[in-house]
Amino acid sequence: FLAHREDSGGEEYAGETLWPHTMYGSSCGGPDAYGEEAALFESERAQTPLPENSMKTGTMRTAIGTLSACAFFAFGASFMTADGGASGGRHVTYLKEMDTTQRTMQERTAAVPERWTQGARADADSSMQLHFAMKHRDDVDMEKELLDVSTPGNPRYGAHFSKKQMDALTQPADATVTAVESWLGRQGMVLSKANKQTSNDFVTLEMTVGQAEALLQAEYYEYTNADGETAIRTPSYSVPSTVDAHLDFVAPTVQFPGLKASVHRIRKVKAADEGGNPPWMSPTGVDSATQEDAADSADSYSYITPDELKTMYNYEGVTANSSTENTQVVTAFLDEYYCTDDLQTFYGKFSTDLKDFTIAAEVGSTTDDHPGCGDEANLDVQYITSTAAGVNTEFWSFSGYSPDKPSINEPFLDFMTYLNNLDTQPSVVSTSYGEDEGSTSTEYATRVQAEFMKAGMRGVTLLFASGDSGVASMFSGKTCTQFTPQWPAGSPWVTAVGATSGVTTETAADFSSGGFSNRWAMPDYQRDTVTQYLEENEKLISTYVLQDLLPPTMYTPNGTMAGRAFPDVSAAGEDFMIVLDGNVYTVDGTSASTPVFAGVVSLVNEQRHKAGLSSLGFLNPMIYTYGSEIFNDVQSGNNPGCSTTGFEAVEGWDPVTGFGSPDYQKFVDIALKMP
């Protein structure tokens, strides 16, 4: 694990030479290594009690733990004396005993969600992938690095990292790599190319459930929920105390599949009205018998088609040349897949200029594996391709739980690790899934934040649907006692997309989720904008604070300690015409608005690439810098929930529609002025 120099003399980025063990962190034998490690090992986290006569917690245990973490192989070799290595063997045996008896519980903030019910023990012979997330070095300021390359006016704007540069930046300390791999090696886990996925900060191993249980001192069970979905998880797990300081988490363990597609409502459309007109030309074509809400009037719908969106967002006649330089991706989870026949039928009805356009690549489970069509996947693919006409498009599918087969792997983590391990990444990724913010442990979510930042530093625009539950939980309906922010939309390091209603005049869609994170601090890039909103809407916000719907930190003597505010932007999200199983339906949801906004960003990237400029990457600093200069302000509507009307859409930014919907021409004009 010694650092060595490339022939080029080091890894260079942003005009500087990066030495992984000089600029960022020191090698294992550095002068401060043991003192820092000792502090980590004497943490206040609960540890498994030692058996009688075992070594007591103290400096000797800390020293041995540090030595085993820092230089296990060298330390073991020092015992290879005239006794033929017996002392070294005893040392290894002793460390293995420590692995078993001195343990630290992980992800203590995690809990089994109420909607999941524990069943029988999982089959010990079932295979699984276990991810070990190794901690990054403390002296790496990923937030600063991301903001430097993403903030207009910064000298480093647009100087995105290569894969090699990112690996050098995020390489864990030698002590961390050695501690984790030595522990796994002592437990018989052979680290080879055959069973280890290459990643500088993750170790991913193939093993059985039984092996995972022994390694983590855990018990895996089959869990089910009311929807018939299943997952294999454990209620708790631990790792050796000497390894605790070097891991963020191990997965899949205590994180339950919580992602939910953001399709709010779907209604079937009749083939034609009595006059033979296409249904999207006649509102009576909506089959009211299939409406989820019988109170809705079919006559109130104004259908959204690709042509309507081109007019609304000012990109008529704008197309792209399909090339791998500008690639957009649609992600899918929960066994959702699109159908190629439906895609071509959609083009034939609504985007005839795209006839015969195909998806460039499918990653993960393919449509051939799952012939059934999903409304979410069809919606996403049909509208991201028809918005960004001609842009190279890929479909990535990561299976989660399913009705008939318990799932062991963690699909969202699979998605992020796959994305960040690519040598060449897509420019835009659209994800129409999310969950309540509290559904994940703090430890897990914090590390995923780092994965978001890594993608942004590489120049990837991550777009997430803000959710379809207004201010309420997506799982509890409109009945709640506190407003519930959404995840990942509530992360400061992704762009959250809300939804609007209407064509000629846009209003806030009443299901569009938005609000303030209870977990993540408000980032500086949005502080001035959101503070102004809070000052101008103090009466409404204070009412919610008094009702305990929002935390008291919304207003403080120094301003506000409110969390990250979302969404950032919005786009049309009601009455989208899609094709599903050969039939035409209308659907609502931020699942519709997200691929549309993603498509607009792809069109802007196309023009930047033609001008020899980089992709836009992490958008939020640009969004909050230019705001109303790029977007159509939405000033009416709200997002009710928890027996309230929620937040109101107002002039400027608001927690229902963000800054509003995009104007492509304004967007691209500003984007081309930036380096």
C-alpha positions in Angstrom: 0.0 0.0 0.0 2.9 2.3 -0.6 2.2 5.4 -2.8 4.2 5.5 -6.0 4.5 8.2 -8.6 3.4 7.9 -12.1 6.0 8.6 -14.8 4.3 12.0 -15.4 5.3 13.1 -11.9 1.9 13.1 -10.3 -1.8 13.6 -11.0 -2.7 17.1 -12.2 -6.0 18.9 -11.9 -7.1 22.5 -12.0 -3.5 23.5 -12.7 -2.1 21.9 -9.6 -0.2 18.6 -9.0 -2.0 16.2 -6.7 0.0 13.8 -4.6 -2.5 11.6 -2.7 -0.2 11.3 0.3 1.2 14.9 0.5 -1.4 17.3 -0.7 -4.2 15.3 0.8 -3.3 13.2 3.9 -0.2 11.4 5.0 0.9 7.8 4.6 0.3 5.3 7.3 3.6 5.9 9.1 3.2 9.7 9.3 4.0 11.5 12.5 0.4 12.1 13.4 -1.1 8.8 12.4 -1.2 7.1 15.7 -2.4 10.0 17.8 -5.3 10.6 15.4 -6.2 7.0 15.3 -6.1 6.7 19.1 -8.7 9.4 19.3 -10.9 7.6 16.9 -10.7 4.3 18.7 -11.6 6.0 22.0 -14.9 7.2 20.6 -18.1 7.2 22.7 -19.9 4.8 20.4 -21.2 1.7 22.1 -18.9 -1.3 22.0 -19.5 -5.0 22.7 -18.4 -5.8 26.2 -15.2 -7.8 26.4 -15.3 -11.3 27.9 -13.7 -11.8 31.3 -9.8 -11.9 31.2 -9.8 -10.2 27.8 -7.6 -7.1 27.4 -9.2 -4.0 28.7 -10.0 -1.0 26.7 -7.0 1.4 26.9 -3.9 2.5 25.2 -2.5 -1.0 24.6 -5.7 -2.1 22.8 -5.6 1.2 20.9 -2.0 0.7 19.9 -2.6 -2.9 18.8 -5.7 -1.9 16.9 -3.8 0.9 15.2 -0.9 -1.3 14.3 -3.3 -3.9 12.9 -5.1 -1.3 10.9 -1.9 0.5 9.7 0.6 -2.2 9.1 -0.9 -5.6 9.7 1.3 -7.4 7.3 4.5 -5.7 8.4 3.6 -6.2 12.1 2.8 -9.9 11.5 6.0 -10.4 9.7 8.0 -9.0 12.6 7.1 -12.1 14.6 8.6 -14.5 12.0 11.6 -15.4 14.1 13.6 -18.5 14.9 10.4 -20.3 16.1 9.4 -20.7 12.5 6.7 -18.1 12.6 4.7 -19.4 15.6 4.7 -16.0 17.2 3.3 -14.5 14.0 0.6 -17.1 13.8 -0.3 -16.4 17.4 -0.6 -12.7 16.6 -2.9 -13.5 13.7 -5.0 -15.7 16.0 -5.1 -12.9 18.6 -6.3 -10.4 16.0 -9.0 -12.8 14.8 -10.2 -13.1 18.4 -10.3 -9.3 18.7 -12.4 -9.2 15.5 -14.9 -11.4 17.2 -15.0 -10.0 20.8 -14.5 -6.3 20.4 -17.2 -5.0 18.2 -19.0 -1.6 17.4 -22.5 -1.3 16.3 -23.0 0.5 13.0 -25.6 2.9 11.6 -27.2 3.2 15.0 -29.7 5.8 13.7 -31.3 3.2 11.4 -34.6 1.5 12.3 -36.9 -1.0 10.6 -39.6 1.1 8.9 -43.2 0.5 10.2 -44.4 -0.6 6.8 -42.0 -3.6 6.8 -42.8 -6.8 8.7 -40.1 -9.3 9.7 -40.6 -12.9 8.5 -38.4 -16.0 8.4 -34.6 -16.1 8.5 -33.1 -15.6 5.1 -31.6 -18.6 3.3 -28.0 -18.8 4.4 -26.9 -20.1 1.0 -28.4 -17.2 -1.0 -25.7 -15.2 -2.7 -25.3 -11.4 -2.3 -23.0 -8.5 -2.9 -21.7 -6.8 0.2 -20.4 -3.2 -0.2 -17.9 -1.8 2.3 -17.8 2.0 2.1 -14.4 3.1 3.3 -14.1 6.6 4.8 -12.5 9.4 2.9 -9.6 11.4 4.3 -10.6 14.2 6.6 -8.4 16.7 4.8 -10.3 16.4 1.5 -12.9 19.2 1.2 -15.2 17.7 -1.4 -17.8 20.5 -0.9 -15.2 23.2 -1.8 -13.9 21.2 -4.8 -17.5 20.8 -6.1 -18.4 24.4 -5.7 -15.2 25.6 -7.3 -15.9 23.8 -10.6 -19.7 24.6 -10.4 -20.0 28.3 -9.4 -20.2 30.9 -12.2 -17.3 33.4 -11.8 -15.0 30.9 -10.1 -11.7 30.6 -12.0 -12.1 26.8 -11.9 -15.7 26.8 -13.3 -16.2 23.9 -15.7 -12.8 22.3 -15.0 -14.4 19.0 -14.1 -12.4 16.1 -12.7 -11.3 13.0 -14.8 -11.8 9.6 -13.3 -8.1 9.4 -12.5 -8.1 12.8 -10.8 -11.2 11.8 -8.7 -9.7 8.6 -7.6 -6.6 10.4 -6.4 -8.7 12.9 -4.5 -10.9 10.3 -2.8 -8.3 7.6 -2.2 -8.8 6.6 1.4 -5.8 6.7 3.8 -3.4 3.7 3.7 -4.5 3.0 7.3 -8.1 2.7 6.2 -7.4 0.4 3.2 -5.1 -1.8 5.2 -7.5 -2.1 8.2 -10.5 -3.1 6.1 -8.7 -5.5 3.8 -6.7 -7.1 6.6 -9.9 -7.7 8.5 -11.6 -9.3 5.5 -8.5 -11.3 4.8 -8.4 -12.7 8.4 -12.0 -13.8 8.0 -11.2 -15.8 4.8 -12.5 -13.3 2.3 -10.1 -13.6 -0.6 -9.7 -10.3 -2.3 -9.2 -11.0 -6.0 -10.3 -9.7 -9.3 -12.9 -12.6 -9.4 -14.8 -11.4 -6.4 -13.9 -7.8 -5.9 -15.3 -4.9 -7.9 -12.6 -2.3 -8.5 -13.2 1.0 -6.7 -10.8 3.2 -4.8 -13.2 3.8 -1.8 -15.5 0.8 -1.9 -14.8 -2.9 -1.5 -17.5 -5.0 -3.0 -17.5 -8.8 -2.4 -19.6 -11.7 -3.5 -20.6 -14.0 -0.7 -23.5 -15.9 0.8 -25.9 -14.6 3.4 -24.4 -17.0 5.9 -20.9 -15.6 5.4 -22.3 -12.0 5.7 -24.0 -13.0 9.0 -20.8 -14.4 10.4 -18.7 -11.4 9.2 -21.2 -8.8 10.6 -22.5 -10.7 13.6 -26.0 -10.1 12.1 -29.1 -12.1 11.3 -30.7 -11.5 7.9 -34.5 -12.0 7.6 -37.1 -11.8 4.9 -39.3 -8.7 5.2 -42.5 -7.9 3.5 -44.8 -4.8 3.3 -48.5 -4.3 2.6 -47.9 -4.0 -1.1 -46.5 -7.5 -1.2 -42.9 -6.3 -1.8 -40.1 -8.2 -0.2 -36.5 -7.6 0.9 -33.8 -9.4 2.8 -32.3 -7.2 5.5 -30.9 -7.3 9.1 -32.1 -5.1 11.9 -28.6 -4.5 13.1 -24.9 -5.3 12.5 -21.5 -4.6 13.9 -17.8 -4.6 12.8 -14.6 -5.0 14.8 -13.8 -1.9 16.8 -10.5 -1.6 15.1 -12.3 -1.2 11.8 -15.1 1.1 12.9 -13.1 4.3 12.4 -12.5 3.3 8.8 -16.0 2.5 7.5 -19.0 4.7 6.8 -21.3 1.7 6.4 -21.7 -1.8 5.0 -24.6 -2.6 2.7 -27.1 -4.1 2.2 -27.8 -4.4 5.9 -30.2 -2.0 7.7 -31.3 0.2 4.8 -34.7 -0.9 3.4 -35.9 -0.3 -0.1 -37.8 2.9 0.2 -37.6 4.4 -3.3 -41.0 5.1 -4.8 -41.8 6.2 -8.3 -43.2 9.7 -8.6 -46.2 9.0 -10.8 -49.1 10.7 -9.0 -52.0 9.5 -11.2 -52.7 7.7 -14.4 -55.8 7.6 -16.5 -56.6 5.6 -19.6 -57.6 7.5 -22.8 -60.1 6.3 -25.3 -59.0 5.6 -28.8 -61.0 8.5 -30.2 -64.1 10.6 -29.6 -67.4 10.2 -31.5 -66.1 12.5 -34.2 -63.0 10.4 -34.8 -60.7 13.1 -33.4 -57.5 12.0 -31.6 -58.1 11.9 -27.8 -55.5 14.6 -27.1 -57.5 16.9 -29.2 -60.7 16.3 -27.2 -60.8 16.3 -23.4 -63.8 14.0 -23.4 -61.4 11.2 -24.4 -60.4 10.7 -20.8 -62.0 7.6 -19.4 -63.5 8.9 -16.2 -64.2 5.4 -14.9 -60.4 4.9 -14.6 -59.7 8.1 -12.8 -58.2 7.7 -9.4 -60.1 10.8 -8.2 -63.7 10.6 -9.4 -64.2 14.2 -8.5 -61.9 15.3 -11.3 -63.6 16.6 -14.3 -62.3 15.2 -17.6 -63.2 18.6 -19.2 -60.6 20.3 -17.0 -57.6 18.6 -18.6 -55.2 20.3 -21.1 -53.1 17.5 -22.5 -49.3 17.7 -22.6 -47.5 16.4 -25.6 -44.0 17.0 -26.9 -45.2 19.7 -29.2 -46.9 21.6 -26.4 -43.7 21.4 -24.4 -41.6 22.8 -27.2 -43.9 25.9 -27.3 -44.1 26.2 -23.5 -40.3 26.1 -23.0 -39.1 27.8 -26.2 -37.1 25.1 -27.9 -39.1 24.6 -31.1 -36.9 23.4 -33.9 -34.0 22.6 -31.5 -32.4 19.2 -32.1 -29.1 17.4 -31.4 -26.7 15.1 -33.1 -26.5 11.8 -31.3 -23.0 11.3 -29.9 -21.4 9.8 -26.9 -20.0 13.2 -26.0 -23.4 14.4 -24.9 -25.3 11.5 -23.2 -28.3 11.5 -21.0 -29.5 8.7 -18.8 -32.9 7.6 -17.4 -32.7 5.5 -14.3 -35.2 2.9 -13.2 -35.7 1.0 -10.0 -38.3 -1.4 -8.5 -38.3 -3.7 -11.6 -39.5 -0.8 -13.9 -38.8 -1.2 -17.6 -39.7 0.6 -20.7 -41.1 -1.1 -23.9 -39.5 -0.4 -27.2 -42.8 -1.1 -29.1 -44.5 1.5 -26.9 -41.7 4.0 -27.6 -42.0 3.7 -31.3 -45.8 3.9 -31.1 -45.4 7.1 -29.0 -43.1 8.6 -31.6 -45.6 7.7 -34.3 -48.4 9.5 -32.5 -46.6 12.5 -30.9 -43.0 12.8 -32.3 -43.0 11.6 -35.9 -39.5 13.2 -36.5 -38.1 10.6 -34.0 -39.3 7.6 -35.9 -36.7 4.7 -35.6 -34.7 6.6 -32.9 -33.5 4.0 -30.4 -32.0 3.9 -26.9 -28.3 3.7 -27.3 -27.6 1.3 -24.4 -29.3 -0.6 -21.6 -27.4 -1.1 -18.3 -28.5 -3.6 -15.7 -31.6 -5.7 -16.3 -32.7 -5.1 -19.8 -36.1 -5.0 -21.4 -35.5 -8.4 -22.9 -35.3 -9.8 -19.4 -38.6 -8.2 -18.4 -41.0 -7.9 -21.2 -43.6 -6.1 -19.1 -44.0 -2.3 -19.5 -43.9 0.1 -16.6 -45.8 3.4 -16.7 -42.8 5.2 -14.9 -40.1 3.9 -17.2 -42.2 4.5 -20.4 -43.0 8.0 -19.3 -39.4 8.8 -18.5 -38.0 7.4 -21.8 -40.7 8.8 -24.0 -40.3 12.4 -22.7 -36.6 12.7 -22.2 -36.0 11.5 -25.8 -38.8 13.7 -27.3 -37.6 16.8 -25.4 -33.9 16.4 -26.2 -34.5 15.1 -29.7 -31.5 13.3 -31.1 -29.4 13.3 -27.8 -27.7 10.0 -27.1 -29.8 8.3 -24.5 -29.2 5.3 -22.2 -31.6 3.4 -19.9 -30.1 2.1 -16.6 -32.1 -0.3 -14.5 -31.3 -1.4 -10.9 -33.7 -3.9 -9.4 -34.9 -3.5 -5.9 -37.6 -5.5 -4.2 -40.1 -7.4 -6.3 -43.5 -9.2 -5.6 -42.2 -12.7 -6.2 -38.5 -12.8 -5.2 -36.8 -11.3 -2.1 -34.1 -8.8 -3.1 -30.8 -8.7 -1.2 -28.9 -6.0 -3.1 -29.2 -2.2 -2.5 -30.3 -0.8 -5.8 -29.7 2.9 -5.2 -26.1 2.2 -4.0 -25.6 0.0 -7.0 -26.6 3.0 -9.2 -24.3 5.5 -7.6 -21.2 3.2 -7.4 -21.8 2.2 -11.1 -22.0 5.9 -12.1 -18.9 7.0 -10.3 -16.8 4.1 -11.5 -17.3 5.0 -15.1 -14.3 6.4 -17.0 -16.7 8.4 -19.2 -19.8 9.5 -17.5 -23.1 10.8 -18.9 -23.7 14.6 -18.8 -27.3 14.3 -17.4 -29.0 11.7 -15.2 -32.8 11.9 -14.7 -34.2 10.0 -11.7 -38.0 10.0 -11.0 -37.8 8.1 -7.7 -37.5 9.2 -4.0 -38.5 8.5 -0.5 -39.0 10.3 2.8 -35.9 11.9 4.2 -35.9 9.9 7.4 -36.1 6.6 5.6 -32.3 6.2 5.5 -29.8 6.2 8.4 -27.7 9.4 8.8 -24.5 7.4 8.2 -25.7 6.0 4.9 -27.2 9.2 3.6 -24.0 11.2 4.6 -21.9 8.9 2.5 -24.3 9.0 -0.4 -24.0 12.8 -0.3 -20.3 12.3 -1.0 -21.2 10.1 -4.0 -23.5 13.0 -5.3 -20.6 15.4 -4.9 -18.2 13.1 -6.8 -20.6 13.0 -9.7 -21.0 16.7 -9.8 -17.2 17.2 -9.7 -17.0 14.9 -12.8 -19.5 17.2 -14.6 -22.7 15.2 -14.2 -26.0 16.9 -13.7 -28.1 14.9 -11.2 -31.8 15.6 -11.4 -34.3 14.1 -9.0 -38.1 14.4 -8.8 -39.1 16.4 -5.7 -41.9 14.0 -4.9 -45.7 13.8 -5.2 -46.9 14.2 -1.7 -47.0 18.0 -1.2 -45.6 18.8 2.3 -46.6 15.3 3.6 -44.9 12.0 3.8 -45.2 9.9 0.6 -46.2 6.9 2.8 -48.8 8.5 5.2 -50.9 10.3 2.7 -52.2 13.8 3.7 -52.5 12.9 7.4 -49.4 13.9 9.4 -48.2 16.0 12.3 -45.1 17.4 10.7 -44.0 18.4 7.2 -41.9 15.6 5.6 -39.0 16.6 3.3 -38.0 14.2 0.6 -34.8 12.3 -0.3 -32.7 12.5 -2.5 -34.4 15.7 -3.6 -33.6 17.4 -0.3 -29.8 16.8 -0.8 -27.9 20.1 -1.3 -25.8 18.3 -4.0 -28.6 17.4 -6.5 -31.1 19.5 -8.4 -34.7 18.9 -7.3 -37.5 19.3 -9.9 -41.0 20.2 -8.9 -44.2 20.2 -11.0 -46.5 22.7 -12.6 -50.0 22.5 -14.0 -51.5 24.1 -17.1 -50.2 25.0 -20.5 -50.8 28.7 -21.3 -50.5 29.8 -17.7 -48.6 27.5 -15.3 -49.6 27.1 -11.7 -48.1 25.0 -9.0 -49.2 21.3 -9.2 -50.9 20.6 -5.9 -48.9 17.4 -5.4 -45.5 18.9 -6.0 -43.3 18.2 -2.9 -41.2 20.9 -1.4 -40.0 22.4 1.8 -37.0 22.3 4.1 -34.6 19.5 5.0 -34.5 18.3 8.6 -31.1 16.7 8.0 -29.0 18.9 5.7 -27.9 22.5 6.4 -28.9 25.2 4.0 -26.0 25.6 1.5 -24.5 29.0 0.9 -25.5 29.1 -2.8 -29.2 29.4 -1.9 -29.0 31.3 1.4 -29.7 34.8 0.2 -32.6 33.6 -2.0 -34.3 31.5 0.6 -33.7 34.0 3.4 -35.6 36.6 1.3 -38.4 34.1 0.8 -38.6 33.5 4.6 -38.6 37.2 5.4 -41.4 37.9 2.9 -43.5 35.0 4.0 -42.9 35.1 7.7 -46.6 35.1 8.7 -47.3 31.8 7.0 -44.1 30.1 8.0 -44.4 31.2 11.6 -47.9 29.7 11.8 -46.5 26.3 10.8 -43.7 26.7 13.3 -46.3 27.4 16.1 -48.2 24.2 15.0 -44.9 22.2 15.2 -45.2 21.4 11.5 -41.8 23.1 11.0 -38.9 23.3 13.4 -38.4 26.5 15.5 -35.0 27.1 13.8 -36.8 28.5 10.8 -36.3 31.9 12.4 -33.4 32.8 14.7 -31.9 36.0 16.1 -29.3 35.9 13.4 -31.6 35.0 10.5 -32.4 31.4 9.9 -31.1 27.9 10.6 -33.6 26.3 8.3 -32.4 23.3 6.3 -31.7 22.9 2.6 -34.7 24.3 0.7 -36.2 22.5 -2.3 -37.2 22.2 -5.1 -34.8 24.3 -7.2 -36.8 24.3 -10.4 -39.9 22.8 -12.0 -41.6 21.9 -15.2 -45.0 20.7 -16.4 -46.2 17.6 -14.5 -49.9 17.1 -15.3 -51.8 15.3 -18.1 -48.9 13.9 -20.0 -49.9 11.7 -22.9 -47.9 8.4 -22.9 -48.2 5.1 -24.5 -48.4 2.0 -22.3 -49.1 -1.5 -23.6 -50.2 0.0 -26.9 -52.8 2.3 -25.3 -52.7 6.0 -24.6 -52.9 7.2 -21.0 -52.5 10.5 -19.3 -50.2 10.7 -16.2 -49.3 13.2 -13.6 -46.3 13.6 -11.3 -42.9 15.0 -10.8 -41.9 11.9 -12.8 -43.1 13.8 -15.8 -41.4 17.1 -15.0 -38.0 15.6 -14.2 -37.2 14.0 -17.6 -38.5 17.1 -19.4 -36.2 19.4 -17.4 -33.4 16.9 -18.0 -34.0 17.0 -21.7 -33.8 20.8 -21.7 -30.5 20.7 -19.9 -29.2 18.2 -22.5 -30.1 20.6 -25.3 -28.2 23.3 -23.5 -25.2 21.0 -23.1 -25.3 20.2 -26.8 -24.8 23.9 -27.6 -22.0 24.2 -25.1 -20.2 21.2 -26.6 -20.5 22.7 -30.0 -18.8 25.8 -28.7 -16.0 23.7 -27.2 -17.2 24.2 -23.6 -17.8 21.6 -20.8 -21.1 20.2 -19.7 -23.0 22.2 -17.1 -22.5 19.7 -14.3 -23.9 20.5 -10.9 -26.5 23.1 -11.7 -27.5 24.7 -8.4 -25.0 27.5 -8.1 -25.9 28.6 -11.6 -29.6 28.4 -10.9 -29.4 30.5 -7.8 -27.0 33.0 -9.5 -29.3 33.7 -12.5 -32.7 32.6 -11.2 -35.4 34.7 -12.9 -33.1 35.4 -15.9 -33.5 31.7 -17.0 -36.9 30.5 -15.6 -40.6 31.3 -16.1 -41.8 32.4 -12.6 -44.8 30.5 -11.3 -46.8 32.6 -8.8 -49.9 30.7 -8.0 -50.9 27.4 -6.5 -49.8 25.4 -3.4 -48.8 22.0 -2.2 -51.2 20.9 0.5 -50.7 18.3 3.2 -51.0 17.6 6.9 -54.4 19.4 7.0 -52.9 22.6 5.6 -52.6 24.3 2.3 -48.8 23.8 2.5 -46.6 26.4 0.9 -47.7 29.0 -1.7 -46.1 29.7 -5.0 -45.0 33.3 -5.0 -42.9 35.7 -7.0 -39.3 34.5 -7.2 -38.2 31.3 -5.5 -40.7 29.2 -3.5 -40.8 25.7 -1.9 -43.4 24.5 -4.4 -41.9 25.3 -7.8 -38.4 26.6 -7.1 -37.5 29.3 -9.5 -40.1 28.0 -12.0 -40.0 26.3 -15.4 -37.2 26.6 -18.0 -37.0 29.0 -20.9 -34.5 27.2 -23.2 -33.4 30.3 -25.2 -32.7 32.3 -22.0 -31.0 29.3 -20.5 -28.7 28.6 -23.4 -27.9 32.3 -23.9 -26.5 32.5 -20.4 -24.9 29.1 -20.5 -22.9 30.1 -23.6 -21.5 33.2 -21.9 -20.0 31.1 -19.2 -16.5 29.5 -19.7 
